[in-house]
Amino acid sequence: MLDRRTFIHLAAAALAAAGSAKAEAQADTPRLVNTLGSPGGVAIRGYDPVAYFRDGGPRLGKPEFSVRHGGATWRFASAEHKALFEANPERYLPAYGGFCAYGTSRGYLVKIEPEAWSIVDGRLYLNYDLGVRETWARRTKTYIARADGNWPRLTPKDIR
């Protein structure tokens, strides 16, 4: 019979292994990802999601620094950015699959302009254009709450 401490350690190890296996299985499980305007299933028009955090703004990714994740191809401006993403994709993935965050708050999915972005509480949010980003900035927390509520029920039929 196992003592309590050994049981807890074994249970924790089993949960960690299950979580790791689940993460590996989900790495290329198709998700609802914004590939609008990009041939070949390239996410967010080929822009590097890590660049928003590391370089302070959008940078176009390069095909030689690509990764498949969530059913889409993500491109990066450098091997370093690619490695950072591969080590922790959830840290860098844009909210709502890279669709316009304001549109998601309104219950639909639309394209984005890479220059229309913000980082709120460590999360990347993309917007349709700079005008929509201004609207988004006025009540960001309200729009995030609405988008968080809408996101789980949105499907490809909600793309405009």
Contact map, one row per residue, 1 for C-alpha under 8 A:
1110000000000000000000000000000000000000000000000000000000000000000000000000000000000000000000000000000000000000000000000000000000000000000000000000000000000000
1111011000000000000000000000000000000000000000000000000000000000000000000000000000000000000000000000000000000000000000000000000000000000000000000000000000000000
1111111000000000000000000000000000000000000000000000000000000000000000000000000000000000000000000000000000000000000000000000000000000000000000000000000000000000
0111111100000000000000000000000000000000000000000000000000000000000000000000000000000000000000000000000000000000000000000000000000000000000000000000000000000000
0011111110000000000000000000000000000000000000000000000000000000000000000000000000000000000000000000000000000000000000000000000000000000000000000000000000000000
0111111111000000000000000000000000000000000000000000000000000000000000000000000000000000000000000000000000000000000000000000000000000000000000000000000000000000
0111111111100000000000000000000000000000000000000000000000000000000000000000000000000000000000000000000000000000000000000000000000000000000000000000000000000000
0001111111110000000000000000000000000000000000000000000000000000000000000000000000000000000000000000000000000000000000000000000000000000000000000000000000000000
0000111111111000000000000000000000000000000000000000000000000000000000000000000000000000000000000000000000000000000000000000000000000000000000000000000000000000
0000011111111100000000000000000000000000000000000000000000000000000000000000000000000000000000000000000000000000000000000000000000000000000000000000000000000000
0000001111111110000000000000000000000000000000000000000000000000000000000000000000000000000000000000000000000000000000000000000000000000000000000000000000000000
0000000111111111000000000000000000000000000000000000000000000000000000000000000000000000000000000000000000000000000000000000000000000000000000000000000000000000
0000000011111111100000000000000000000000000000000000000000000000000000000000000000000000000000000000000000000000000000000000000000000000000000000000000000000000
0000000001111111110000000000000000000000000000000000000000000000000000000000000000000000000000000000000000000000000000000000000000000000000000000000000000000000
0000000000111111111000000000000000000000000000000000000000000000000000000000000000000000000000000000000000000000000000000000000000000000000000000000000000000000
0000000000011111111100000000000000000000000000000000000000000000000000000000000000000000000000000000000000000000000000000000000000000000000000000000000000000000
0000000000001111111110000000000000000000000000000000000000000000000000000000000000000000000000000000000000000000000000000000000000000000000000000000000000000000
0000000000000111111111000000000000000000000000000000000000000000000000000000000000000000000000000000000000000000000000000000000000000000000000000000000000000000
0000000000000011111111100000000000000000000000000000000000000000000000000000000000000000000000000000000000000000000000000000000000000000000000000000000000000000
0000000000000001111111110000000000000000000000000000000000000000000000000000000000000000000000000000000000000000000000000000000000000000000000000000000000000000
0000000000000000111111111000000000000000000000000000000000000000000000000000000000000000000000000000000000000000000000000000000000000000000000000000000000000000
0000000000000000011111111100000000000000000000000000000000000000000000000000000000000000000000000000000000000000000000000000000000000000000000000000000000000000
0000000000000000001111111110000000000000000000000000000000000000000000000000000000000000000000000000000000000000000000000000000000000000000000000000000000000000
0000000000000000000111111111000000000000000000000000000000000000000000000000000000000000000000000000000000000000000000000000000000000000000000000000000000000000
0000000000000000000011111111100000000000000000000000000000000000000000000000000000000000000000000000000000000000000000000000000000000000000000000000000000000000
0000000000000000000001111111100000000000000000000000000000000000000001000000000000000000000000000000000000000000000000000000000000000000000000000000000000000000
0000000000000000000000111111100000000000000000000000000000000000000111000000000000000000000000000000000000000000000000000000000000000000000000000000000000000000
0000000000000000000000011111110000000000000000000000000000000000000111110000000000000000000000000000000000000000000000000000000000000000000000000000000000000000
0000000000000000000000001111111000000000000000000000000000000000000011100000000000000000000000000000000000000000000000000000000000000000000000000000000000000000
0000000000000000000000000001111100000000000000000000000000000000000011110000000000000000000000000000000000000000000000000000000000000000000000000000000000000000
0000000000000000000000000000111110000000000000000000000000000000000001100000000000000000000000001000000000000000000000000000000000000000000000000000000000000000
0000000000000000000000000000011111000000000000000000000000000000000001000000000000000000000000001000000000000000000000000000000000000000000000000000000000110000
0000000000000000000000000000001111100000001000000000000000000000000001110000000000000000000000011110000000000000000000000000000000000000000000000000000000000000
0000000000000000000000000000000111110000001100000000000000000000000000000000000000000000000000001110000000000010000000000000000000000000000000000000000000000000
0000000000000000000000000000000011111110111110000000000000000000000000010000000000000000000000000000000000000000000000000000000000000000000000000000000000000000
0000000000000000000000000000000001111100001110000000000000000000000000000000000000000000000000000000000000000010000000000000000000000000000000000000000000000000
0000000000000000000000000000000000111110000010000000000000000000000000000000000000000000000000000000000000000010000000000000000000000000000000000000000000000000
0000000000000000000000000000000000111111111111000000000000000000000000000000000000000000000000000000000000000000000000000000000000000000000000000000000000000000
0000000000000000000000000000000000101111110000000000000000000000000000000000000000000000000000000000000000000000000000000000000000000000000000000000000000000000
0000000000000000000000000000000000000111110000000000000000000000000000000000000000000000000000000000000000000000000000000000000000000000000000000000000000000000
0000000000000000000000000000000000100111111000000000000000000000000000011000000000000000000000000000000000000000000000000000000000000000000000000000000000000000
0000000000000000000000000000000000100111111111000000000000000000000000011110000000000000000000000000000000000000000000000000000000000000000000000000000000000000
0000000000000000000000000000000011110100111111100000000000000000000000011110000000000000000000000100000000000000000000000000000000000000000000000000000000000000
0000000000000000000000000000000001110100011111100000000000000000000000000100000000000000000000000110000000000001010000000000000000000000000000000000000000000000
0000000000000000000000000000000000111100011111100000000000000000000000000000000000000000000000000000000000000000010000000000000000000000000000000000000000000000
0000000000000000000000000000000000000100011111110000000000011100000000000111000000000000000000000000000000000000000000000000000000000000000000000000000000000000
0000000000000000000000000000000000000000001111111000000001111000000000000111000000000000000000000000000000000000010000000000000000000000000000000000000000000000
0000000000000000000000000000000000000000000001111111000001111000000000000111100010000000000000000000000000000000000000000000000000000000000000000000000000000000
0000000000000000000000000000000000000000000000111111100001000000000000000001000000000000000111000000000000000000000000000000000000000000000000000000000000000000
0000000000000000000000000000000000000000000000011111111000000000000000000001000010011000000100000000000000000000000000000000000000000000000000000000000000000000
0000000000000000000000000000000000000000000000011111111111100000000000000001100010000000000000000000000000000000000000000000000000000000000000000000000000000000
0000000000000000000000000000000000000000000000011111111111100000000000000000000000000000000000000000000000000000000000000001000000000000000000000000000000000000
0000000000000000000000000000000000000000000000001111111110000000000000000000000000000000000100000000000000000000000000000000000000000000000000000000000000000000
0000000000000000000000000000000000000000000000000111111100000000000000000000000000000000000000000000000000000000000000000000000000000000000000000000000000000000
0000000000000000000000000000000000000000000000000111111111000000000000000000000000000000000000000000000000000000000000000000000000000000000000000000000000000000
0000000000000000000000000000000000000000000000000011111111000000000000000000000000000000000000000000000000000000000000000000000000000000000000000000000000000000
0000000000000000000000000000000000000000000000000011101111100000000000000000000000000000000000000000000000000000001000000000000000000000000000000000000000000000
0000000000000000000000000000000000000000000000111011001111110000000000000000000000000000000000000000000000000000011000000000000000000000000000000000000000000000
0000000000000000000000000000000000000000000000110011000011111000000000000000100000000000000000000000000000000000000000000000000000000000000000000000000000000000
0000000000000000000000000000000000000000000001110000000001111100000000000011100000000000000000000000000000000000000000000000000000000000000000000000000000000000
0000000000000000000000000000000000000000000001110000000000111110110000000011110000000000000000000000000000000000000000000000000000000000000000000000000000000000
0000000000000000000000000000000000000000000001000000000000011111110000000011110000000000000000000000000000000000000000000000000000000000000000000000000000000000
0000000000000000000000000000000000000000000000000000000000001111110000000011000000000000000000000000000000000000000000000000000000000000000000000000000000000000
0000000000000000000000000000000000000000000000000000000000000111110000000000000000000000000000000000000000000000000000000000000000000000000000000000000000000000
0000000000000000000000000000000000000000000000000000000000001111111000000011111001000000000000000000000000000000000000000000000000000000000000000000000000000000
0000000000000000000000000000000000000000000000000000000000001111111100001111000001000000000000000000000000000000000000000000000000000000000000000000000000000000
0000000000000000000000000000000000000000000000000000000000000000111110001110000001000100000000000000000000000000000000000000000000000000000000000000000000000000
0000000000000000000000000011000000000000000000000000000000000000011111111100000000000000000000000000000000000000000000000000000000000000000000000000000000000000
0000000000000000000000000011110000000000000000000000000000000000001111111100000000000000000000000000000000000000000000000000000000000000000000000000000000000000
0000000000000000000000000111111110000000000000000000000000000000000111110000000000000000000000000000000000000000000000000000000000000000000000000000000000000000
0000000000000000000000000001111010000000000000000000000000000000000111111000000000000000000000000000000000000000000000000000000000000000000000000000000000000000
0000000000000000000000000001010010100000111000000000000000000000000111111100000000000000000000000000000000000000000000000000000000000000000000000000000000000000
0000000000000000000000000000000000000000111000000000000000000000011110111110000000000000000000000000000000000000000000000000000000000000000000000000000000000000
0000000000000000000000000000000000000000011101110000000000000000011110011111000000000000000000000000000000000000000000000000000000000000000000000000000000000000
0000000000000000000000000000000000000000011001110000000000011110111000001111100001000000000000000000000000000000000000000000000000000000000000000000000000000000
0000000000000000000000000000000000000000000001111110000000011110110000000111111011000000000000000000000000000000000000000000000000000000000000000000000000000000
0000000000000000000000000000000000000000000000010010000000111100100000000011111011000000000000000000000000000000000000000000000000000000000000000000000000000000
0000000000000000000000000000000000000000000000000000000000001100100000000001111111000000000000000000000000000000000000000000000000000000000000000000000000000000
0000000000000000000000000000000000000000000000000000000000000000100000000001111111100000000000000000000000000000000000000000000000000000000000000000000000000000
0000000000000000000000000000000000000000000000000000000000000000000000000000011111110000000000000000000000000000000000000000000000000000000000000000000000000000
0000000000000000000000000000000000000000000000010110000000000000000000000001111111111000000000000000000000000000000000000000000000000000000000000000000000000000
0000000000000000000000000000000000000000000000000000000000000000111000000011111111111100000000000000000000000000000000000000000000000000000000000000000000000000
0000000000000000000000000000000000000000000000000000000000000000000000000000001111111110000000000000000000000000000000000000000000000000000000000000000000000000
0000000000000000000000000000000000000000000000000100000000000000000000000000000111111111100000000000000000000000000000000000000000000000000000000000000000000000
0000000000000000000000000000000000000000000000000100000000000000000000000000000011111111101100000000000000000000000000000000000000000000000000000000000000000000
0000000000000000000000000000000000000000000000000000000000000000001000000000000001111111100000000000000000000000000000000000000000000000000000000000000000000000
0000000000000000000000000000000000000000000000000000000000000000000000000000000000111111100000000000000000000000000000000000000000000000000000000000000000000000
0000000000000000000000000000000000000000000000000000000000000000000000000000000000011111111100000000000000000000000000000000000000000000000000000000000000000000
0000000000000000000000000000000000000000000000000000000000000000000000000000000000011111111110000000000000000000000000000000000000000000000000000000000000000000
0000000000000000000000000000000000000000000000000000000000000000000000000000000000000001111110000000000000000000000000000000000000000000000000000000000000000000
0000000000000000000000000000000000000000000000000000000000000000000000000000000000001001111110000000000000000000000000000110000000000000000000000000000000000000
0000000000000000000000000000000000000000000000001100100000000000000000000000000000001001111111000000000000000000000000000011000000000000000000000000000000000000
0000000000000000000000000000000000000000000000001000000000000000000000000000000000000000111111101100000000000000000000000001000000000000000000000000000000000000
0000000000000000000000000000000000000000000000001000000000000000000000000000000000000000000111111100000000000000000000000011110000000000000000000000000000000000
0000000000000000000000000000000000000000000000000000000000000000000000000000000000000000000011111110100000000000000000000011110000000000000000000000000000000000
0000000000000000000000000000000010000000000000000000000000000000000000000000000000000000000001111111100100000000000000000000000000000000000000000010001000000000
0000000000000000000000000000001111000000000000000000000000000000000000000000000000000000000011111110000000000000000000000000000000000000000000000000000000000000
0000000000000000000000000000000011000000001100000000000000000000000000000000000000000000000011111111100000000001000000000000110000000000000000000000000000000000
0000000000000000000000000000000011000000000100000000000000000000000000000000000000000000000000111111101100001111000000000000011000000000000000000000000000000000
0000000000000000000000000000000000000000000000000000000000000000000000000000000000000000000000010111111100001111000000000000111100000000000000000000000000000000
0000000000000000000000000000000000000000000000000000000000000000000000000000000000000000000000110111111110000000000000000000111000000000000000110010000000000000
0000000000000000000000000000000000000000000000000000000000000000000000000000000000000000000000000001111111000000000000000000001100011001000000100010000000000000
0000000000000000000000000000000000000000000000000000000000000000000000000000000000000000000000000011111111111100000000000000001100000000000000000000000000000000
0000000000000000000000000000000000000000000000000000000000000000000000000000000000000000000000010011111111111000000000000000000000000000000000000110011000000000
0000000000000000000000000000000000000000000000000000000000000000000000000000000000000000000000000000111111110000000000000000000000000000000000111111110000000000
0000000000000000000000000000000000000000000000000000000000000000000000000000000000000000000000000000011111110000000000000000000000000000000000000110010000000000
0000000000000000000000000000000000000000000000000000000000000000000000000000000000000000000000000000001111111000000000000000000000000000000000000010011001000100
0000000000000000000000000000000000000000000000000000000000000000000000000000000000000000000000000000001111111100000000000000000000000000000000000000000001000111
0000000000000000000000000000000000000000000000000000000000000000000000000000000000000000000000000011001100111110000000000000000000000000000000000000000001000111
0000000000000000000000000000000000000000000000000000000000000000000000000000000000000000000000000011001000011111000000000000000100000000000000000000000000000011
0000000000000000000000000000000001011000000000000000000000000000000000000000000000000000000000000011000000001111100000000000001100000000000000000000000000000000
0000000000000000000000000000000000000000000100000000000000000000000000000000000000000000000000000111000000000111110100000000011110000000000000000000000000000000
0000000000000000000000000000000000000000000000000000000000000000000000000000000000000000000000000000000000000011111100000000011111000000000000000000000000000000
0000000000000000000000000000000000000000000110100000000001000000000000000000000000000000000000000000000000000001111110000000011000000000000000000000000000000000
0000000000000000000000000000000000000000000000000000000011000000000000000000000000000000000000000000000000000000111110000000000011000000000000000000000000000000
0000000000000000000000000000000000000000000000000000000000000000000000000000000000000000000000000000000000000001111111000000011111001000000000000000000000000000
0000000000000000000000000000000000000000000000000000000000000000000000000000000000000000000000000000000000000000011111100001111000001000000000000000000000000000
0000000000000000000000000000000000000000000000000000000000000000000000000000000000000000000000000000000000000000000111110001110000000000000000000000000000000000
0000000000000000000000000000000000000000000000000000000000000000000000000000000000000000000000000000000000000000000011111111100000000000000000000000000000000000
0000000000000000000000000000000000000000000000000000000000000000000000000000000000000000000000000000000000000000000001111111100000000000000000000000000000000000
0000000000000000000000000000000000000000000000000000000000000000000000000000000000000000000000000000000000000000000000111110000000000000000000000000000000000000
0000000000000000000000000000000000000000000000000000000000000000000000000000000000000000001000000000000000000000000000111111000000000000000000000000000000000000
0000000000000000000000000000000000000000000000000000000000000000000000000000000000000000001101100000000000000000000000111111100000000000000000000000000000000000
0000000000000000000000000000000000000000000000000001000000000000000000000000000000000000000111100000000000000000000011110111110000000000000000000000000000000000
0000000000000000000000000000000000000000000000000000000000000000000000000000000000000000000001100101100000000000000011110011111000000000000000000000000000000000
0000000000000000000000000000000000000000000000000000000000000000000000000000000000000000000001100111100000000001110111000001111100000000000000000000000000000000
0000000000000000000000000000000000000000000000000000000000000000000000000000000000000000000000000011111000000011110110000000111111011000000000000000000000000000
0000000000000000000000000000000000000000000000000000000000000000000000000000000000000000000000000001011000000111100100000000011111011000000000000000000000000000
0000000000000000000000000000000000000000000000000000000000000000000000000000000000000000000000000000000000000001101100000000001111111000000000000000000000000000
0000000000000000000000000000000000000000000000000000000000000000000000000000000000000000000000000000000000000000101100000000001111111100000000000000000000000000
0000000000000000000000000000000000000000000000000000000000000000000000000000000000000000000000000000000000000000000000000000000011111110000000000000000000000000
0000000000000000000000000000000000000000000000000000000000000000000000000000000000000000000000000000010000000000000000000000001111111111000000000000000000000000
0000000000000000000000000000000000000000000000000000000000000000000000000000000000000000000000000000010000000000000110000000001111111111100000000000000000000000
0000000000000000000000000000000000000000000000000000000000000000000000000000000000000000000000000000000000000000000000000000000001111111110000000000000000000000
0000000000000000000000000000000000000000000000000000000000000000000000000000000000000000000000000000000000000000000000000000000000111111111000000000000000000000
0000000000000000000000000000000000000000000000000000000000000000000000000000000000000000000000000000010000000000000000000000000000011111111100100000000000000000
0000000000000000000000000000000000000000000000000000000000000000000000000000000000000000000000000000000000000000000000000000000000001111111100000000000000000000
0000000000000000000000000000000000000000000000000000000000000000000000000000000000000000000000000000000000000000000000000000000000000111111100000000000000000000
0000000000000000000000000000000000000000000000000000000000000000000000000000000000000000000000000000000000000000000000000000000000000011111111100000000000000000
0000000000000000000000000000000000000000000000000000000000000000000000000000000000000000000000000000000000000000000000000000000000000001111111110000000000000000
0000000000000000000000000000000000000000000000000000000000000000000000000000000000000000000000000000000000000000000000000000000000000000001111111000000000000000
0000000000000000000000000000000000000000000000000000000000000000000000000000000000000000000000000000000000000000000000000000000000000000001111111100000000000000
0000000000000000000000000000000000000000000000000000000000000000000000000000000000000000000000000000110010000000000000000000000000000001001111111110000000000000
0000000000000000000000000000000000000000000000000000000000000000000000000000000000000000000000000000100010000000000000000000000000000000000111111111000000000000
0000000000000000000000000000000000000000000000000000000000000000000000000000000000000000000000000000000010000000000000000000000000000000000011111111100000000000
0000000000000000000000000000000000000000000000000000000000000000000000000000000000000000000000000000000111000000000000000000000000000000000001111111110000000000
0000000000000000000000000000000000000000000000000000000000000000000000000000000000000000000000010000110111100000000000000000000000000000000000111111111000000000
0000000000000000000000000000000000000000000000000000000000000000000000000000000000000000000000000000000010000000000000000000000000000000000000011111111100000000
0000000000000000000000000000000000000000000000000000000000000000000000000000000000000000000000000000000010000000000000000000000000000000000000001111111100000000
0000000000000000000000000000000000000000000000000000000000000000000000000000000000000000000000000000000111100000000000000000000000000000000000000111111111000000
0000000000000000000000000000000000000000000000000000000000000000000000000000000000000000000000010000000100100000000000000000000000000000000000000011111111000000
0000000000000000000000000000000000000000000000000000000000000000000000000000000000000000000000000000000000000000000000000000000000000000000000000001111111000000
0000000000000000000000000000000000000000000000000000000000000000000000000000000000000000000000000000000000000000000000000000000000000000000000000000011111100000
0000000000000000000000000000000000000000000000000000000000000000000000000000000000000000000000000000000000111000000000000000000000000000000000000000011111111100
0000000000000000000000000000000100000000000000000000000000000000000000000000000000000000000000000000000000000000000000000000000000000000000000000000000011111110
0000000000000000000000000000000100000000000000000000000000000000000000000000000000000000000000000000000000000000000000000000000000000000000000000000000001111110
0000000000000000000000000000000000000000000000000000000000000000000000000000000000000000000000000000000000000000000000000000000000000000000000000000000001111110
0000000000000000000000000000000000000000000000000000000000000000000000000000000000000000000000000000000000111000000000000000000000000000000000000000000001111111
0000000000000000000000000000000000000000000000000000000000000000000000000000000000000000000000000000000000011100000000000000000000000000000000000000000000111111
0000000000000000000000000000000000000000000000000000000000000000000000000000000000000000000000000000000000011100000000000000000000000000000000000000000000000111
